[in-house]
Amino acid sequence: MTTARDVMNTGVHCVGEDETLTRAAQIMRDEQVGALPICDTDGHLRGIVTDRDIVIRCVASGQDIGSTKVSALAQGEPCCVQASSDIDEVLAEMESHQIRRLPVLEDDRLVGMISEADLAHHLSDERLAHFVEQIYADR
């Protein structure tokens, strides 16, 4: 059985919920990623911020990214899976929410992230094609 732990990237970096969006953007640039998990000081997942969130929800609305806290963009309960979750659970979660990145938790702490690229290395071509079709389908 393939699990989330088998496909996740363990080199995930968090941004603190009290950091500014400028700091989040700098981390994204330095780590060459388009999304960052938002964590509290104990490493608990509080949300995810994407480069698109920063542009659409902050810059385009005239907010100052230097003073806006990352926590301002963390809304609702973040989608995530446990490290022990089966790959079918991972795909179902990502497909049902049409998300391309999924945090992986263990003991309520962030231990990794699964992206489309990670899945591409572990899924058959047919299964990957189905996943991509579901993620980008108009709903």
TILUM-69594 format. One line per 8 residues: number of its first residue (from 1); their letters; for each residue x, y, z of N, C-alpha, C. Coordinates in nm, 2 decimals, m for minus. Layout:
BEGIN
NUM	A	X:Y:Z:X:Y:Z:X:Y:Z; ...
***
This chain:
BEGIN
1	MTTARDVM	0.08:m0.12:0.00:0.00:0.00:0.00:0.09:0.12:0.00; 0.07:0.21:m0.09:0.14:0.34:m0.10:0.07:0.44:m0.01; 0.15:0.51:0.07:0.09:0.60:0.17:0.14:0.75:0.13; 0.08:0.84:0.20:0.12:0.98:0.19:0.27:1.00:0.22; 0.31:0.93:0.32:0.46:0.94:0.35:0.55:0.89:0.24; 0.50:0.80:0.16:0.58:0.74:0.05:0.60:0.85:m0.07; 0.50:0.94:m0.08:0.50:1.03:m0.20:0.53:1.17:m0.16; 0.53:1.20:m0.03:0.54:1.34:0.02:0.69:1.39:0.00
9	NTGVHCVG	0.70:1.52:0.00:0.83:1.59:0.00:0.85:1.63:0.14; 0.96:1.59:0.20:0.98:1.62:0.34:1.05:1.76:0.36; 1.10:1.82:0.25:1.17:1.94:0.26:1.08:2.06:0.27; 0.97:2.05:0.34:0.87:2.16:0.34:0.91:2.27:0.45; 0.89:2.39:0.41:0.91:2.50:0.49:0.78:2.57:0.53; 0.77:2.61:0.65:0.65:2.68:0.70:0.68:2.83:0.71; 0.57:2.90:0.71:0.58:3.05:0.75:0.50:3.06:0.87; 0.55:3.14:0.97:0.48:3.16:1.09:0.36:3.25:1.07
17	EDETLTRA	0.25:3.22:1.14:0.13:3.29:1.12:0.14:3.44:1.15; 0.24:3.48:1.23:0.26:3.63:1.25:0.36:3.70:1.16; 0.41:3.62:1.06:0.50:3.68:0.96:0.42:3.76:0.86; 0.49:3.85:0.79:0.42:3.93:0.69:0.41:3.86:0.56; 0.33:3.90:0.47:0.32:3.85:0.34:0.45:3.87:0.26; 0.52:3.98:0.29:0.65:4.00:0.23:0.75:3.89:0.26; 0.75:3.85:0.39:0.84:3.74:0.43:0.79:3.61:0.37; 0.66:3.58:0.35:0.62:3.46:0.29:0.66:3.46:0.14
25	AQIMRDEQ	0.65:3.57:0.07:0.70:3.58:m0.07:0.85:3.56:m0.08; 0.92:3.61:0.02:1.07:3.59:0.01:1.10:3.44:0.03; 1.03:3.37:0.12:1.05:3.23:0.14:1.02:3.15:0.02; 0.90:3.19:m0.05:0.86:3.12:m0.17:0.97:3.14:m0.28; 1.02:3.26:m0.29:1.13:3.28:m0.39:1.25:3.20:m0.36; 1.29:3.20:m0.23:1.42:3.13:m0.20:1.40:2.98:m0.21; 1.29:2.93:m0.18:1.26:2.78:m0.18:1.21:2.74:m0.32; 1.18:2.83:m0.41:1.12:2.80:m0.54:0.99:2.72:m0.53
33	VGALPICD	0.90:2.77:m0.45:0.77:2.71:m0.43:0.66:2.81:m0.45; 0.54:2.77:m0.48:0.43:2.86:m0.50:0.33:2.86:m0.38; 0.36:2.78:m0.28:0.27:2.77:m0.16:0.35:2.74:m0.04; 0.30:2.79:0.07:0.37:2.77:0.20:0.26:2.73:0.31; 0.29:2.63:0.38:0.20:2.61:0.50:0.22:2.72:0.60; 0.11:2.75:0.67:0.12:2.85:0.77:0.11:2.77:0.90; 0.21:2.79:0.99:0.22:2.71:1.12:0.22:2.81:1.24; 0.17:2.76:1.35:0.19:2.83:1.47:0.32:2.80:1.53
41	TDGHLRGI	0.35:2.86:1.65:0.49:2.84:1.71:0.51:2.69:1.75; 0.41:2.61:1.76:0.42:2.47:1.80:0.43:2.38:1.68; 0.42:2.44:1.56:0.43:2.36:1.44:0.30:2.30:1.39; 0.19:2.35:1.45:0.05:2.31:1.41:0.01:2.38:1.28; m0.05:2.31:1.19:m0.09:2.37:1.06:m0.21:2.46:1.08; m0.20:2.59:1.04:m0.31:2.68:1.05:m0.37:2.72:0.92; m0.30:2.69:0.81:m0.35:2.72:0.67:m0.24:2.71:0.57; m0.27:2.76:0.45:m0.17:2.76:0.35:m0.19:2.90:0.28
49	VTDRDIVI	m0.07:2.95:0.24:m0.08:3.08:0.16:m0.01:3.05:0.03; m0.06:3.09:m0.08:m0.01:3.07:m0.21:0.04:3.21:m0.27; 0.12:3.20:m0.37:0.17:3.32:m0.44:0.04:3.39:m0.50; m0.05:3.31:m0.55:m0.17:3.37:m0.61:m0.26:3.44:m0.50; m0.26:3.39:m0.38:m0.33:3.45:m0.27:m0.27:3.59:m0.24; m0.14:3.60:m0.24:m0.07:3.72:m0.21:m0.11:3.83:m0.32; m0.10:3.79:m0.44:m0.13:3.88:m0.55:m0.28:3.92:m0.56; m0.37:3.82:m0.56:m0.51:3.85:m0.58:m0.58:3.91:m0.45
57	RCVASGQD	m0.55:3.85:m0.34:m0.62:3.89:m0.22:m0.55:4.00:m0.14; m0.43:4.04:m0.17:m0.36:4.14:m0.10:m0.32:4.26:m0.20; m0.23:4.23:m0.29:m0.18:4.33:m0.37:m0.29:4.39:m0.46; m0.37:4.31:m0.52:m0.47:4.36:m0.62:m0.58:4.44:m0.54; m0.59:4.42:m0.41:m0.69:4.49:m0.34:m0.63:4.61:m0.26; m0.51:4.64:m0.29:m0.44:4.76:m0.24:m0.39:4.75:m0.10; m0.38:4.63:m0.05:m0.32:4.61:0.09:m0.17:4.61:0.08; m0.11:4.64:0.19:0.04:4.65:0.20:0.09:4.51:0.25
65	IGSTKVSA	0.17:4.44:0.16:0.22:4.31:0.19:0.33:4.32:0.30; 0.38:4.44:0.32:0.48:4.45:0.43:0.42:4.46:0.57; 0.29:4.49:0.58:0.23:4.49:0.71:0.12:4.39:0.73; 0.07:4.33:0.62:m0.03:4.23:0.63:0.03:4.10:0.68; m0.03:4.04:0.78:0.01:3.92:0.84:m0.04:3.80:0.75; 0.04:3.70:0.75:0.01:3.57:0.68:m0.13:3.52:0.73; m0.15:3.53:0.86:m0.27:3.48:0.92:m0.40:3.54:0.86; m0.39:3.66:0.80:m0.50:3.73:0.74:m0.56:3.65:0.62
73	LAQGEPCC	m0.47:3.57:0.56:m0.51:3.49:0.44:m0.55:3.35:0.48; m0.53:3.31:0.60:m0.56:3.17:0.64:m0.70:3.16:0.69; m0.79:3.12:0.60:m0.93:3.11:0.62:m0.98:2.97:0.63; m1.07:2.93:0.72:m1.12:2.80:0.73:m1.03:2.70:0.77; m1.07:2.57:0.77:m0.99:2.46:0.81:m0.90:2.41:0.69; m0.77:2.40:0.70:m0.69:2.36:0.58:m0.71:2.21:0.55; m0.71:2.18:0.42:m0.72:2.04:0.38:m0.58:1.98:0.41; m0.58:1.86:0.46:m0.46:1.79:0.49:m0.49:1.64:0.50
81	VQASSDID	m0.38:1.56:0.51:m0.40:1.41:0.53:m0.29:1.37:0.63; m0.31:1.26:0.69:m0.21:1.20:0.78:m0.10:1.13:0.70; 0.01:1.12:0.75:0.13:1.05:0.68:0.09:0.91:0.65; 0.01:0.84:0.73:m0.03:0.70:0.71:m0.15:0.69:0.61; m0.20:0.80:0.56:m0.32:0.79:0.47:m0.28:0.72:0.34; m0.37:0.63:0.29:m0.35:0.56:0.16:m0.35:0.66:0.05; m0.28:0.63:m0.06:m0.27:0.72:m0.18:m0.41:0.75:m0.23; m0.51:0.66:m0.22:m0.64:0.68:m0.26:m0.71:0.79:m0.18
89	EVLAEMES	m0.68:0.80:m0.05:m0.73:0.91:0.03:m0.67:1.04:m0.01; m0.54:1.04:m0.04:m0.47:1.16:m0.08:m0.53:1.21:m0.21; m0.55:1.13:m0.31:m0.61:1.17:m0.44:m0.75:1.22:m0.42; m0.83:1.15:m0.34:m0.97:1.19:m0.32:m0.98:1.33:m0.25; m0.89:1.35:m0.16:m0.89:1.48:m0.09:m0.85:1.59:m0.19; m0.75:1.57:m0.26:m0.70:1.67:m0.36:m0.81:1.69:m0.47; m0.86:1.58:m0.52:m0.96:1.59:m0.63:m1.09:1.66:m0.58; m1.14:1.62:m0.47:m1.27:1.68:m0.42:m1.26:1.83:m0.39
97	HQIRRLPV	m1.14:1.88:m0.36:m1.12:2.02:m0.33:m1.05:2.09:m0.45; m1.01:2.02:m0.55:m0.94:2.07:m0.66:m0.82:2.15:m0.62; m0.73:2.09:m0.54:m0.61:2.15:m0.49:m0.49:2.07:m0.55; m0.38:2.14:m0.57:m0.26:2.09:m0.62:m0.15:2.06:m0.52; m0.17:2.11:m0.40:m0.07:2.08:m0.30:m0.15:2.04:m0.17; m0.09:1.94:m0.10:m0.16:1.89:0.02:m0.06:1.87:0.13; m0.09:1.94:0.25:0.00:1.92:0.36:m0.02:1.78:0.42; 0.09:1.72:0.48:0.08:1.59:0.54:0.12:1.61:0.69
105	LEDDRLVG	0.04:1.55:0.78:0.06:1.57:0.92:0.09:1.43:0.99; 0.16:1.44:1.10:0.18:1.33:1.18:0.18:1.38:1.33; 0.10:1.32:1.41:0.09:1.37:1.55:0.05:1.52:1.55; m0.04:1.56:1.46:m0.08:1.71:1.45:0.03:1.80:1.42; 0.14:1.75:1.36:0.25:1.84:1.32:0.28:1.82:1.17; 0.31:1.92:1.10:0.34:1.92:0.96:0.47:1.84:0.94; 0.47:1.73:0.85:0.59:1.65:0.82:0.62:1.65:0.68; 0.53:1.70:0.59:0.56:1.70:0.45:0.45:1.77:0.37
113	MISEADLA	0.47:1.77:0.24:0.37:1.83:0.15:0.37:1.74:0.02; 0.25:1.72:m0.03:0.24:1.65:m0.16:0.20:1.75:m0.27; 0.27:1.74:m0.38:0.23:1.83:m0.49:0.20:1.74:m0.62; 0.16:1.81:m0.72:0.14:1.74:m0.85:0.26:1.67:m0.89; 0.38:1.74:m0.88:0.50:1.68:m0.92:0.54:1.55:m0.84; 0.51:1.55:m0.71:0.53:1.43:m0.63:0.45:1.32:m0.68; 0.32:1.35:m0.71:0.23:1.24:m0.76:0.28:1.19:m0.90; 0.33:1.28:m0.98:0.38:1.24:m1.12:0.48:1.13:m1.11
121	HHLSDERL	0.56:1.13:m1.00:0.67:1.03:m0.98:0.62:0.90:m0.93; 0.49:0.90:m0.88:0.45:0.78:m0.81:0.32:0.71:m0.87; 0.25:0.78:m0.97:0.13:0.73:m1.02:0.15:0.68:m1.16; 0.07:0.59:m1.20:0.07:0.54:m1.34:0.03:0.66:m1.43; 0.06:0.66:m1.56:0.02:0.76:m1.65:m0.13:0.78:m1.65; m0.21:0.67:m1.65:m0.35:0.67:m1.65:m0.41:0.74:m1.53; m0.36:0.70:m1.41:m0.40:0.75:m1.29:m0.37:0.90:m1.28; m0.25:0.94:m1.32:m0.21:1.08:m1.32:m0.30:1.16:m1.41
129	AHFVEQIY	m0.33:1.11:m1.53:m0.42:1.18:m1.62:m0.56:1.20:m1.56; m0.61:1.10:m1.49:m0.74:1.12:m1.43:m0.73:1.22:m1.32; m0.63:1.22:m1.24:m0.61:1.32:m1.14:m0.61:1.46:m1.19; m0.53:1.48:m1.29:m0.51:1.62:m1.36:m0.65:1.66:m1.41; m0.72:1.57:m1.48:m0.85:1.60:m1.53:m0.95:1.65:m1.42; m0.94:1.58:m1.31:m1.03:1.62:m1.19:m0.99:1.75:m1.13; m0.86:1.78:m1.12:m0.82:1.90:m1.06:m0.85:2.02:m1.14; m0.84:2.01:m1.27:m0.86:2.13:m1.36:m1.00:2.13:m1.43
137	ADR	m1.09:2.04:m1.39:m1.22:2.03:m1.45:m1.30:2.15:m1.40; m1.38:2.21:m1.49:m1.47:2.32:m1.45:m1.59:2.26:m1.37; m1.61:2.32:m1.26:m1.72:2.27:m1.18:m1.82:2.38:m1.15
***
